[in-house]
Amino acid sequence: MISKLLGICLICGLLAGTSHADDEKKKLKIVLDKLEKINDAEHILKTDLKFEKDEADDQVKVSGVVEQMLDLGDEHKIIIDISHSADKEGEYKTLLKTKEKGVCEVMQNQYKNYFYDSLKNHCSNAPDPDKCPVAMEKYVIDKYPLDNSKFQKYLRPGFYHVLGTLYHDDKEVLQYRIEAHTEEE
């Protein structure tokens, strides 16, 4: 589940770290293009997540399985780096590099405020944001859509690279990268 959490945190960081879009601009939505494991740690979790575009409602949805192999608390830290470019092949500039935060802190803040209410409808055993450590478990996510309405004020046109890294004892143990872009709604 931590890879899902990292993905969630990456997206949340992407959105919370960008400048506010002008109220007069058209509404934008985030389109998730790619999720890539940069540094895998199967002793912590095993993942098989996919982004699939649902042609019925033109939304990209996350589906798959995350098997968390151990309990994760604030002894595990997360850092999120977000970069943006107006063009896909353009120069990406750093928008935000978060301070190191413990897993429990991320669960009680970003996860709880932006994702939990909708995730629990697509993952029957989604972790409770108020219970920490996050318990070892196998999670099945079924067609989880990103709710763009919660992030509208942060979006700006362009392309994003988001890098989420999990540390334990100051050692990088897991890293994911998300590529995304915005489109008009």
N, CA, C and O of each residue as an XYZ file, in Angstrom:
740
protein
N       0.827     -1.193      0.000
C       0.000      0.000      0.000
C       0.864      1.247      0.000
O       0.417      2.314     -0.418
N       2.115      1.119      0.472
C       2.956      2.305      0.524
C       3.236      2.819     -0.873
O       3.386      4.029     -1.044
N       3.316      1.951     -1.894
C       3.506      2.486     -3.248
C       2.287      3.295     -3.651
O       2.419      4.334     -4.299
N       1.110      2.837     -3.279
C      -0.092      3.629     -3.534
C      -0.006      4.924     -2.743
O      -0.341      5.995     -3.250
N       0.441      4.820     -1.506
C       0.591      6.017     -0.684
C       1.602      6.959     -1.299
O       1.380      8.169     -1.346
N       2.723      6.409     -1.775
C       3.711      7.265     -2.436
C       3.094      7.923     -3.656
O       3.287      9.116     -3.888
N       2.349      7.144     -4.441
C       1.678      7.722     -5.607
C       0.716      8.815     -5.205
O       0.666      9.877     -5.827
N      -0.038      8.552     -4.176
C      -0.981      9.543     -3.667
C      -0.233     10.776     -3.191
O      -0.612     11.905     -3.501
N       0.825     10.551     -2.442
C       1.603     11.686     -1.936
C       2.246     12.455     -3.072
O       2.334     13.682     -3.027
N       2.696     11.738     -4.091
C       3.293     12.398     -5.249
C       2.287     13.312     -5.915
O       2.575     14.470     -6.216
N       1.106     12.774     -6.140
C       0.063     13.572     -6.789
C      -0.326     14.740     -5.898
O      -0.475     15.870     -6.363
N      -0.490     14.453     -4.609
C      -0.854     15.517     -3.669
C       0.229     16.581     -3.632
O      -0.063     17.777     -3.632
N       1.453     16.151     -3.601
C       2.550     17.105     -3.609
C       2.582     17.900     -4.883
O       2.830     19.106     -4.866
N       2.334     17.237     -5.985
C       2.274     17.908     -7.273
C       1.262     19.033     -7.211
O       1.525     20.150     -7.658
N       0.128     18.733     -6.664
C      -0.953     19.703     -6.650
C      -0.776     20.759     -5.579
O      -1.021     21.938     -5.831
N      -0.367     20.370     -4.420
C      -0.235     21.328     -3.326
C       0.985     22.214     -3.490
O       1.046     23.299     -2.911
N       1.950     21.768     -4.268
C       3.175     22.535     -4.394
C       3.208     23.490     -5.556
O       4.140     24.289     -5.650
N       2.265     23.450     -6.424
C       2.279     24.329     -7.579
C       1.604     25.643     -7.254
O       0.855     25.753     -6.283
N       1.877     26.629     -8.073
C       1.252     27.931     -7.836
C      -0.230     27.854     -8.167
O      -0.663     26.982     -8.921
N      -1.000     28.765     -7.602
C      -2.441     28.782     -7.821
C      -2.750     29.208     -9.244
O      -2.154     30.154     -9.760
N      -3.669     28.517     -9.870
C      -4.126     28.900    -11.201
C      -5.066     30.086    -11.059
O      -5.756     30.218    -10.048
N      -5.097     30.949    -12.068
C      -6.011     32.085    -12.039
C      -7.441     31.589    -12.081
O      -7.754     30.622    -12.776
N      -8.323     32.267    -11.321
C      -9.720     31.865    -11.267
C     -10.385     31.962    -12.629
O     -11.342     31.236    -12.899
N      -9.892     32.854    -13.502
C     -10.522     33.071    -14.794
C     -10.097     32.038    -15.830
O     -10.709     31.959    -16.895
N      -9.082     31.257    -15.553
C      -8.618     30.265    -16.507
C      -9.597     29.100    -16.568
O     -10.391     28.869    -15.656
N      -9.506     28.379    -17.677
C     -10.370     27.215    -17.841
C     -10.003     26.143    -16.831
O      -8.862     26.062    -16.377
N     -10.988     25.320    -16.487
C     -10.747     24.230    -15.556
C      -9.828     23.210    -16.209
O      -9.956     22.886    -17.390
N      -8.903     22.718    -15.405
C      -7.951     21.717    -15.865
C      -8.144     20.433    -15.081
O      -8.666     20.435    -13.967
N      -7.712     19.342    -15.686
C      -7.693     18.070    -14.975
C      -6.313     17.463    -15.152
O      -5.622     17.721    -16.137
N      -5.931     16.659    -14.187
C      -4.660     15.948    -14.267
C      -4.893     14.634    -14.990
O      -5.846     13.911    -14.701
N      -4.015     14.335    -15.928
C      -4.032     13.050    -16.618
C      -2.748     12.326    -16.222
O      -1.648     12.816    -16.479
N      -2.891     11.173    -15.604
C      -1.749     10.377    -15.179
C      -1.247      9.579    -16.371
O      -1.984      8.774    -16.941
N       0.000      9.800    -16.745
C       0.548      9.152    -17.929
C       1.357      7.901    -17.620
O       1.276      6.913    -18.350
N       2.130      7.936    -16.550
C       3.059      6.835    -16.315
C       3.417      6.753    -14.837
O       3.618      7.770    -14.173
N       3.492      5.528    -14.338
C       3.997      5.249    -12.999
C       5.166      4.298    -13.174
O       5.016      3.220    -13.750
N       6.327      4.695    -12.679
C       7.536      3.906    -12.888
C       8.234      3.657    -11.558
O       8.430      4.577    -10.764
N       8.610      2.396    -11.323
C       9.414      2.055    -10.154
C      10.868      2.350    -10.511
O      11.406      1.765    -11.451
N      11.495      3.236     -9.780
C      12.902      3.549    -10.004
C      13.766      2.661     -9.117
O      14.761      2.095     -9.570
N      13.383      2.546     -7.866
C      14.089      1.717     -6.902
C      13.037      0.883     -6.184
O      12.233      1.415     -5.419
N      13.043     -0.410     -6.429
C      12.033     -1.301     -5.871
C      12.556     -1.955     -4.595
O      13.759     -2.177     -4.453
N      11.670     -2.257     -3.688
C      12.044     -2.881     -2.418
C      10.981     -3.909     -2.052
O      10.083     -3.621     -1.261
N      11.079     -5.107     -2.623
C      10.053     -6.121     -2.400
C      10.033     -6.636     -0.966
O       9.068     -7.289     -0.569
N      11.064     -6.362     -0.185
C      11.021     -6.731      1.237
C      10.113     -5.772      2.014
O       9.724     -6.057      3.146
N       9.779     -4.624      1.391
C       8.849     -3.671      2.001
C       7.478     -3.814      1.370
O       6.473     -3.893      2.076
N       7.426     -3.848      0.050
C       6.155     -4.053     -0.630
C       6.351     -4.539     -2.049
O       7.372     -4.301     -2.694
N       5.327     -5.227     -2.499
C       5.259     -5.709     -3.876
C       4.085     -5.000     -4.523
O       3.004     -4.912     -3.940
N       4.297     -4.497     -5.723
C       3.239     -3.725     -6.374
C       3.005     -4.179     -7.800
O       3.907     -4.653     -8.490
N       1.782     -4.018     -8.205
C       1.387     -4.190     -9.598
C       0.241     -3.208     -9.841
O      -0.931     -3.580     -9.790
N       0.597     -1.952    -10.107
C      -0.387     -0.894    -10.331
C      -0.341     -0.441    -11.775
O       0.725     -0.382    -12.388
N      -1.508     -0.122    -12.312
C      -1.608      0.341    -13.692
C      -2.526      1.553    -13.758
O      -3.491      1.670    -13.002
N      -2.196      2.452    -14.685
C      -3.078      3.563    -15.024
C      -3.805      3.148    -16.285
O      -3.170      2.805    -17.282
N      -5.131      3.174    -16.256
C      -5.917      2.794    -17.424
C      -6.950      3.870    -17.707
O      -7.638      4.341    -16.802
N      -7.049      4.254    -18.971
C      -8.038      5.261    -19.349
C      -9.376      4.575    -19.562
O      -9.490      3.643    -20.358
N     -10.380      5.043    -18.849
C     -11.736      4.529    -18.973
C     -12.426      5.327    -20.070
O     -12.733      6.505    -19.887
N     -12.665      4.699    -21.188
C     -13.257      5.389    -22.342
C     -14.672      5.881    -22.047
O     -15.131      6.846    -22.659
N     -15.363      5.230    -21.118
C     -16.743      5.620    -20.810
C     -16.824      7.031    -20.235
O     -17.734      7.789    -20.571
N     -15.876      7.382    -19.370
C     -15.924      8.718    -18.772
C     -14.641      9.520    -19.003
O     -14.461     10.587    -18.416
N     -13.748      9.005    -19.861
C     -12.528      9.704    -20.257
C     -11.645     10.051    -19.056
O     -10.989     11.093    -19.049
N     -11.626      9.181    -18.041
C     -10.780      9.387    -16.870
C      -9.722      8.307    -16.801
O      -9.957      7.161    -17.183
N      -8.551      8.687    -16.309
C      -7.511      7.709    -16.035
C      -7.734      7.199    -14.618
O      -7.909      7.978    -13.680
N      -7.725      5.869    -14.480
C      -7.995      5.260    -13.180
C      -6.858      4.318    -12.803
O      -6.218      3.713    -13.663
N      -6.624      4.210    -11.506
C      -5.574      3.351    -10.976
C      -6.205      2.041    -10.531
O      -7.196      2.031     -9.801
N      -5.619      0.934    -10.982
C      -6.056     -0.394    -10.559
C      -4.823     -1.238    -10.276
O      -3.747     -1.000    -10.825
N      -4.999     -2.224     -9.413
C      -3.904     -3.143     -9.163
C      -3.858     -3.621     -7.734
O      -4.798     -3.451     -6.958
N      -2.716     -4.234     -7.409
C      -2.516     -4.847     -6.101
C      -1.231     -4.307     -5.484
O      -0.212     -4.146     -6.156
N      -1.312     -4.033     -4.190
C      -0.140     -3.646     -3.405
C      -0.091     -4.574     -2.205
O      -1.044     -4.651     -1.428
N       1.016     -5.275     -2.058
C       1.193     -6.138     -0.898
C       2.284     -5.532     -0.020
O       3.468     -5.567     -0.358
N       1.862     -4.982      1.100
C       2.788     -4.353      2.039
C       3.332     -5.438      2.954
O       2.564     -6.146      3.607
N       4.657     -5.572      3.004
C       5.294     -6.690      3.680
C       5.630     -6.431      5.155
O       5.994     -7.359      5.878
N       5.507     -5.171      5.605
C       5.765     -4.844      7.004
C       4.993     -3.596      7.391
O       4.554     -2.831      6.532
N       4.831     -3.399      8.686
C       4.160     -2.194      9.168
C       5.052     -0.987      8.898
O       6.274     -1.072      9.021
N       4.437      0.136      8.529
C       5.198      1.347      8.229
C       4.717      2.498      9.094
O       3.532      2.832      9.109
N       5.650      3.097      9.812
C       5.352      4.238     10.673
C       6.298      5.382     10.374
O       6.888      5.452      9.296
N       6.435      6.272     11.331
C       7.252      7.462     11.113
C       8.752      7.186     11.072
O       9.538      8.093     10.799
N       9.159      5.944     11.340
C      10.572      5.604     11.140
C      10.906      5.538      9.644
O      12.073      5.581      9.254
N       9.870      5.433      8.823
C      10.019      5.525      7.367
C       9.621      6.939      6.957
O       8.568      7.435      7.357
N      10.459      7.577      6.165
C      10.258      8.976      5.767
C      10.007      9.069      4.268
O      10.497      8.251      3.490
N       9.236     10.079      3.879
C       8.899     10.310      2.474
C       9.369     11.706      2.075
O       9.178     12.673      2.813
N       9.983     11.796      0.899
C      10.330     13.080      0.286
C       9.731     13.087     -1.113
O       9.796     12.090     -1.832
N       9.149     14.218     -1.491
C       8.534     14.356     -2.812
C       9.186     15.520     -3.546
O       9.301     16.622     -3.011
N       9.614     15.259     -4.783
C      10.174     16.287     -5.670
C       9.220     16.470     -6.837
O       8.812     15.496     -7.470
N       8.862     17.717     -7.124
C       7.922     18.007     -8.205
C       8.560     18.984     -9.174
O       9.092     20.019     -8.771
N       8.502     18.644    -10.467
C       8.997     19.568    -11.488
C       7.929     19.732    -12.562
O       7.070     18.868    -12.737
N       7.996     20.846    -13.273
C       6.974     21.219    -14.254
C       7.639     21.774    -15.503
O       8.695     22.402    -15.435
N       7.007     21.534    -16.641
C       7.432     22.121    -17.907
C       6.187     22.463    -18.712
O       5.191     21.741    -18.671
N       6.252     23.556    -19.435
C       5.134     23.925    -20.306
C       5.024     22.954    -21.475
O       3.932     22.723    -21.994
N       6.160     22.382    -21.891
C       6.204     21.443    -23.016
C       6.745     20.099    -22.549
O       7.609     20.042    -21.674
N       6.237     19.020    -23.132
C       6.649     17.679    -22.721
C       8.155     17.482    -22.839
O       8.775     16.889    -21.956
N       8.743     17.972    -23.918
C      10.179     17.804    -24.136
C      10.976     19.012    -23.651
O      12.182     19.094    -23.883
N      10.309     19.947    -22.982
C      10.977     21.154    -22.505
C      11.776     20.914    -21.239
O      11.871     19.793    -20.740
N      12.345     21.991    -20.736
C      13.118     21.927    -19.504
C      12.164     21.901    -18.310
O      11.288     22.756    -18.180
N      12.348     20.918    -17.454
C      11.530     20.797    -16.248
C      12.213     21.551    -15.113
O      13.395     21.349    -14.835
N      11.452     22.414    -14.470
C      11.979     23.201    -13.359
C      11.319     22.738    -12.066
O      10.124     22.443    -12.031
N      12.110     22.683    -11.019
C      11.610     22.245     -9.718
C      10.591     23.236     -9.173
O      10.862     24.433     -9.072
N       9.425     22.726     -8.827
C       8.389     23.531     -8.179
C       8.428     23.354     -6.673
O       8.191     24.292     -5.912
N       8.733     22.122     -6.253
C       8.667     21.815     -4.832
C       9.536     20.615     -4.522
O       9.544     19.631     -5.261
N      10.261     20.702     -3.434
C      10.912     19.533     -2.844
C      10.508     19.568     -1.380
O      10.918     20.452     -0.627
N       9.701     18.597     -0.991
C       9.177     18.606      0.375
C      10.262     18.252      1.381
O      11.269     17.623      1.055
N      10.024     18.670      2.585
C      10.867     18.226      3.684
C      10.516     16.777      3.965
O       9.416     16.318      3.656
N      11.446     16.078      4.544
C      11.225     14.689      4.923
C      10.071     14.617      5.925
O      10.062     15.329      6.930
N       9.095     13.742      5.636
C       7.947     13.565      6.533
C       7.758     12.082      6.799
O       7.962     11.248      5.917
N       7.368     11.764      8.023
C       7.099     10.383      8.374
C       5.822      9.886      7.722
O       4.928     10.673      7.409
N       5.739      8.578      7.517
C       4.573      7.965      6.883
C       3.293      8.328      7.638
O       2.284      8.652      7.012
N       3.318      8.281      8.964
C       2.108      8.592      9.744
C       1.671     10.033      9.526
O       0.479     10.310      9.396
N       2.630     10.948      9.486
C       2.313     12.357      9.256
C       1.660     12.553      7.888
O       0.691     13.301      7.760
N       2.187     11.888      6.877
C       1.606     11.976      5.532
C       0.199     11.384      5.523
O      -0.708     11.945      4.909
N       0.016     10.260      6.199
C      -1.302      9.615      6.261
C      -2.326     10.530      6.928
O      -3.462     10.628      6.465
N      -1.938     11.192      8.001
C      -2.867     12.022      8.770
C      -3.141     13.367      8.110
O      -4.093     14.055      8.479
N      -2.333     13.740      7.158
C      -2.522     15.032      6.509
C      -2.920     14.872      5.043
O      -4.110     14.884      4.729
N      -1.957     14.722      4.150
C      -2.254     14.688      2.717
C      -3.201     13.549      2.340
O      -4.187     13.767      1.636
N      -2.907     12.350      2.801
C      -3.747     11.199      2.467
C      -5.174     11.411      2.970
O      -6.134     11.221      2.223
N      -5.307     11.800      4.227
C      -6.633     11.983      4.829
C      -7.406     13.113      4.151
O      -8.596     12.966      3.873
N      -6.750     14.224      3.885
C      -7.428     15.403      3.351
C      -7.765     15.321      1.869
O      -8.745     15.921      1.427
N      -6.976     14.594      1.100
C      -7.153     14.611     -0.351
C      -7.618     13.292     -0.964
O      -8.205     13.299     -2.046
N      -7.372     12.161     -0.303
C      -7.571     10.900     -1.002
C      -8.425      9.857     -0.298
O      -9.114      9.084     -0.965
N      -8.399      9.812      1.010
C      -9.017      8.698      1.726
C     -10.498      8.523      1.423
O     -10.941      7.406      1.154
N     -11.268      9.596      1.460
C     -12.717      9.470      1.257
C     -13.071      8.824     -0.073
O     -14.007      8.026     -0.137
N     -12.352      9.148     -1.124
C     -12.660      8.538     -2.418
C     -11.968      7.185     -2.584
O     -12.518      6.293     -3.230
N     -10.774      7.016     -2.016
C     -10.057      5.750     -2.161
C     -10.809      4.602     -1.506
O     -10.831      3.496     -2.046
N     -11.426      4.843     -0.353
C     -12.093      3.741      0.352
C     -13.253      3.155     -0.455
O     -13.705      2.046     -0.169
N     -13.734      3.883     -1.455
C     -14.772      3.348     -2.344
C     -14.198      2.440     -3.428
O     -14.946      1.751     -4.121
N     -12.884      2.437     -3.576
C     -12.227      1.644     -4.620
C     -11.200      0.669     -4.049
O     -10.550     -0.064     -4.795
N     -11.061      0.663     -2.748
C     -10.162     -0.262     -2.052
C     -10.827     -0.567     -0.716
O     -10.783      0.244      0.209
N     -11.445     -1.745     -0.624
C     -12.292     -2.056      0.533
C     -11.543     -2.016      1.859
O     -12.155     -1.807      2.907
N     -10.248     -2.211      1.828
C      -9.481     -2.179      3.071
C      -8.450     -1.043      3.059
O      -7.357     -1.184      3.607
N      -8.806      0.070      2.438
C      -7.905      1.233      2.409
C      -7.481      1.571      3.833
O      -8.311      1.570      4.742
N      -6.203      1.860      4.035
C      -5.737      2.136      5.399
C      -6.419      3.354      6.013
O      -6.617      4.372      5.350
N      -6.770      3.233      7.276
C      -7.370      4.337      8.022
C      -6.273      5.366      8.291
O      -5.232      5.016      8.846
N      -6.484      6.620      7.911
C      -5.433      7.629      8.083
C      -5.109      7.944      9.540
O      -4.056      8.511      9.832
N      -5.999      7.582     10.448
C      -5.780      7.880     11.860
C      -5.160      6.716     12.624
O      -4.961      6.810     13.835
N      -4.855      5.626     11.937
C      -4.220      4.478     12.583
C      -2.798      4.339     12.045
O      -2.579      4.198     10.842
N      -1.856      4.383     12.956
C      -0.473      4.266     12.549
C       0.262      3.419     13.574
O       0.001      3.557     14.769
N       1.156      2.565     13.162
C       1.685      2.467     11.801
C       0.662      1.889     10.822
O      -0.342      1.295     11.216
N       0.950      2.082      9.540
C       0.129      1.486      8.489
C       0.448     -0.006      8.506
O       1.593     -0.411      8.305
N      -0.586     -0.822      8.750
C      -0.389     -2.250      8.982
C      -0.043     -3.012      7.709
O      -0.495     -2.683      6.612
N       0.777     -4.043      7.901
C       1.107     -4.966      6.824
C      -0.208     -5.538      6.288
O      -1.050     -5.996      7.061
N      -0.381     -5.511      4.961
C      -1.666     -5.912      4.377
C      -1.508     -6.048      2.866
O      -0.553     -5.546      2.274
N      -2.464     -6.738      2.264
C      -2.571     -6.799      0.804
C      -3.769     -5.941      0.413
O      -4.881     -6.157      0.896
N      -3.536     -4.972     -0.460
C      -4.569     -4.028     -0.873
C      -4.870     -4.216     -2.351
O      -3.961     -4.333     -3.173
N      -6.160     -4.242     -2.678
C      -6.592     -4.328     -4.074
C      -7.330     -3.040     -4.399
O      -8.317     -2.690     -3.752
N      -6.837     -2.345     -5.406
C      -7.419     -1.066     -5.818
C      -8.120     -1.293     -7.149
O      -7.531     -1.832     -8.086
N      -9.377     -0.881     -7.226
C     -10.170     -1.129     -8.425
C     -10.695      0.178     -9.012
O     -11.612      0.796     -8.472
N     -10.103      0.579    -10.113
C     -10.564      1.742    -10.897
C     -10.705      3.003    -10.044
O     -11.760      3.637    -10.013
N      -9.627      3.348     -9.359
C      -9.615      4.544     -8.515
C      -9.343      5.773     -9.380
O      -8.258      5.898     -9.946
N     -10.325      6.693     -9.491
C     -10.120      7.912    -10.282
C      -9.579      9.036     -9.397
O      -9.913      9.124     -8.216
N      -8.759      9.871     -9.970
C      -8.287     11.042     -9.247
C      -9.371     12.105     -9.293
O      -9.844     12.469    -10.370
N      -9.765     12.603     -8.126
C     -10.795     13.640     -8.036
C     -10.138     15.001     -8.238
O      -9.590     15.581     -7.301
N     -10.196     15.507     -9.474
C      -9.544     16.767     -9.821
C     -10.144     17.975     -9.116
O      -9.476     19.001     -8.991
N     -11.376     17.882     -8.655
C     -12.025     19.043     -8.046
C     -11.291     19.520     -6.791
O     -11.326     20.708     -6.469
N     -10.634     18.609     -6.089
C      -9.924     18.984     -4.873
C      -8.646     19.766     -5.161
O      -8.097     20.412     -4.269
N      -8.169     19.706     -6.414
C      -6.880     20.290     -6.753
C      -6.958     21.411     -7.770
O      -5.930     21.963     -8.160
N      -8.151     21.754     -8.201
C      -8.330     22.686     -9.313
C      -7.540     23.982     -9.135
O      -6.924     24.471    -10.082
N      -7.559     24.531     -7.937
C      -6.918     25.830     -7.731
C      -5.397     25.775     -7.844
O      -4.760     26.821     -7.968
N      -4.800     24.588     -7.805
C      -3.349     24.466     -7.885
C      -2.825     24.194     -9.293
O      -1.632     24.346     -9.554
N      -3.698     23.800    -10.183
C      -3.247     23.333    -11.492
C      -2.871     24.469    -12.424
O      -3.452     25.554    -12.394
N      -1.870     24.176    -13.259
C      -1.531     25.068    -14.357
C      -1.214     24.193    -15.562
O      -0.801     23.044    -15.401
N      -1.402     24.723    -16.762
C      -1.168     23.915    -17.957
C       0.269     23.407    -18.019
O       1.208     24.088    -17.605
N       0.413     22.195    -18.547
C       1.754     21.681    -18.763
C       1.932     20.245    -18.333
O       0.980     19.475    -18.212
N       3.189     19.914    -18.109
C       3.613     18.545    -17.836
C       4.356     18.502    -16.507
O       5.071     19.435    -16.142
N       4.168     17.394    -15.794
C       4.759     17.246    -14.472
C       5.549     15.946    -14.380
O       5.163     14.920    -14.941
N       6.656     16.015    -13.663
C       7.390     14.837    -13.214
C       7.382     14.907    -11.694
O       7.739     15.931    -11.110
N       6.980     13.833    -11.066
C       6.914     13.791     -9.611
C       7.690     12.564     -9.150
O       7.442     11.446     -9.600
N       8.630     12.796     -8.248
C       9.474     11.722     -7.749
C       9.210     11.568     -6.260
O       9.386     12.513     -5.491
N       8.789     10.376     -5.854
C       8.546     10.097     -4.444
C       9.541      9.071     -3.948
O       9.739      8.029     -4.573
N      10.161      9.368     -2.832
C      11.201      8.497     -2.302
C      10.888      8.149     -0.853
O      10.531      9.016     -0.056
N      11.028      6.866     -0.523
C      10.845      6.371      0.838
C      12.220      6.041      1.413
O      13.023      5.347      0.790
N      12.473      6.557      2.622
C      13.749      6.335      3.303
C      13.524      5.583      4.602
O      12.483      5.712      5.247
N      14.525      4.794      4.972
C      14.556      4.148      6.283
C      15.999      4.213      6.771
O      16.920      3.803      6.065
N      16.187      4.728      7.975
C      17.540      4.924      8.526
C      18.422      5.716      7.559
O      19.579      5.364      7.329
N      17.867      6.779      7.003
C      18.573      7.674      6.071
C      19.033      6.984      4.788
O      19.880      7.515      4.070
N      18.489      5.825      4.499
C      18.832      5.100      3.273
C      17.602      5.052      2.373
O      16.502      4.731      2.825
N      17.797      5.373      1.098
C      16.707      5.284      0.128
C      16.356      3.819     -0.076
O      17.215      3.015     -0.440
N      15.089      3.470      0.159
C      14.675      2.077      0.006
C      13.651      1.874     -1.107
O      13.467      0.754     -1.583
N      12.991      2.937     -1.518
C      11.942      2.809     -2.524
C      11.780      4.148     -3.224
O      11.828      5.205     -2.596
N      11.585      4.085     -4.546
C      11.381      5.334     -5.280
C      10.466      5.082     -6.474
O      10.631      4.115     -7.217
N       9.494      5.984     -6.634
C       8.565      5.941     -7.758
C       8.577      7.284     -8.464
O       8.822      8.329     -7.861
N       8.306      7.226     -9.753
C       8.190      8.450    -10.546
C       6.849      8.424    -11.265
O       6.460      7.413    -11.849
N       6.152      9.551    -11.211
C       4.897      9.714    -11.943
C       5.101     10.791    -12.988
O       5.672     11.845    -12.708
N       4.629     10.517    -14.195
C       4.565     11.530    -15.239
C       3.090     11.832    -15.459
O       2.263     10.924    -15.538
N       2.771     13.117    -15.556
C       1.380     13.534    -15.721
C       1.343     14.811    -16.547
O       2.354     15.492    -16.719
N       0.165     15.116    -17.047
C      -0.029     16.393    -17.741
C      -1.438     16.891    -17.442
O      -2.276     16.158    -16.916
N      -1.678     18.145    -17.786
C      -3.010     18.703    -17.585
C      -3.715     18.839    -18.925
O      -3.085     19.030    -19.965
N      -5.031     18.737    -18.874
C      -5.900     18.955    -20.037
C      -7.080     19.796    -19.574
O      -7.430     19.799    -18.394
N      -7.687     20.507    -20.514
C      -8.902     21.244    -20.185
C     -10.032     20.259    -19.945
O     -10.145     19.244    -20.632
N     -10.881     20.575    -18.946
C     -12.036     19.699    -18.670
C     -13.121     19.938    -19.685
O     -14.172     19.301    -19.626
